[in-house]
Amino acid sequence: MIYSDGTRLRSKAGTSGAVLGQLYFGDPIRILRSSGGWDYVQLKSKSKGGLSKGTRGWVSHKNIIPPFCGM
């Protein structure tokens, strides 16, 4: 899940990646892989910012709430 409003979804890991759109607190995501503090994610539903379900891109790891284990 996204932790903060206005989180940028990027075309590649790092701030040089083009911004595909913005994500907001609570937007549900699936982490597909990680690299150097960045996570490649897929939206599980339409985002609050209007991105379509299934959209993929890179997000800084600091903007993601990790899934809870053992619940």
C-alpha positions as CSV (number, residue, x, y, z in Angstrom):
1,M,0.0,0.0,0.0
2,I,1.2,3.5,-0.7
3,Y,2.2,5.5,2.3
4,S,2.1,9.2,1.2
5,D,0.1,11.4,-1.1
6,G,1.7,12.5,-4.4
7,T,4.1,9.5,-4.7
8,R,5.5,9.5,-8.2
9,L,5.1,6.4,-10.3
10,R,8.1,6.3,-12.6
11,S,9.1,4.5,-15.9
12,K,12.4,3.3,-14.4
13,A,14.0,3.1,-11.0
14,G,15.5,6.4,-9.9
15,T,14.5,10.1,-10.1
16,S,15.6,10.2,-13.8
17,G,12.6,8.0,-14.8
18,A,9.7,9.7,-16.5
19,V,6.7,10.3,-14.2
20,L,3.8,8.1,-15.3
21,G,1.4,9.6,-12.7
22,Q,0.9,10.0,-9.0
23,L,-0.2,7.6,-6.3
24,Y,-1.9,8.5,-3.0
25,F,-2.2,7.1,0.5
26,G,-4.0,3.8,0.5
27,D,-3.6,3.0,-3.2
28,P,-3.2,-0.8,-3.3
29,I,-0.2,-2.2,-5.1
30,R,1.6,-5.5,-5.7
31,I,5.4,-5.4,-5.5
32,L,6.8,-7.3,-8.4
33,R,10.5,-6.8,-7.7
34,S,13.0,-4.4,-5.9
35,S,16.2,-2.8,-6.9
36,G,18.4,-0.3,-5.0
37,G,15.7,1.2,-2.8
38,W,13.1,1.2,-5.6
39,D,10.2,-1.2,-6.1
40,Y,8.6,-2.2,-9.4
41,V,4.8,-2.2,-8.6
42,Q,1.5,-3.0,-10.2
43,L,-1.7,-1.3,-9.2
44,K,-4.3,-3.7,-7.8
45,S,-7.1,-1.3,-8.6
46,K,-7.6,2.2,-10.2
47,S,-5.6,4.7,-8.3
48,K,-7.0,7.8,-6.6
49,G,-5.0,9.8,-9.1
50,G,-6.8,8.1,-12.0
51,L,-4.2,5.5,-13.1
52,S,-5.7,2.3,-14.5
53,K,-5.7,-1.0,-12.6
54,G,-2.7,-3.0,-13.7
55,T,-0.5,0.0,-14.4
56,R,3.1,-0.8,-13.6
57,G,6.0,1.4,-12.7
58,W,8.7,2.2,-10.1
59,V,8.2,3.7,-6.7
60,S,10.7,4.7,-4.1
61,H,10.7,2.1,-1.3
62,K,10.3,4.8,1.4
63,N,6.8,5.5,0.1
64,I,5.4,1.9,0.6
65,I,3.9,0.4,3.7
66,P,5.2,-3.2,3.7
67,P,2.6,-6.0,4.0
68,F,2.1,-7.4,7.5
69,C,3.0,-11.0,8.2
70,G,1.2,-13.3,10.5
71,M,-2.2,-11.5,10.6
